Amino acid sequence: MSQIKESRRLSFSPGFLKNVQLPFLYQWLVRFKGYLVSKFSLYFHEILSKQTTTQEMKNLCSKAPTDFYQKLVTFQRKSDAVCVVLILDARGCEGYVGHGYHHPDRLKDAPKGLDSYPAVVSIPPDAPTTHWPNIVMIMEDRALELNSFERSICFYDKNVQYTYLVVRLDVKMTLVMLFNGKRTDKDSNIAGFLEEFCSQFRFHRVLATIRPGNK
């Protein structure tokens, strides 16, 4: 009897599953979940930041597979961009009355006009509202190109002498970079960042590993 108890104790010891190879699909799902956490940590960064300290939020995001927010912060600083903003196209989003959770019994009107394009992330924090008409016009006029997810839109407005670099990250999310003066998306630093960031944000490598034939 004592031998049976000892056997059971060893069988369920902490190191029992240490060398067990978990199924590939399970491993993939764990990895995919991690990237979803990374993605939504960016989408709701402003909301979550209000619930903790700046340092704690930074520490939590750094533990995700990819810290998208910090990548944007670093790019904004190195590229001398006036700002980098992530904009939600709230048109057609049923029940949307503002970013984050809203109590269902507190009635609010759905956003209209320019307010239908709220900045859910802004680096630095204050979104450039004076540029919103130009940004929204580009998003609407070049929607067909943006929706292809194959290219970015680079527009220089000589009247205000600012460059708008716009790329569709997700179906309802658009990344906008604002530069003082004339810039181009052909710039190696900008092009390289966008290629890498968009690929990671759209899970290209993660999704590629689930295709038949990949190991």
Disulfide bonds with the S-S distance in Angstrom:
none
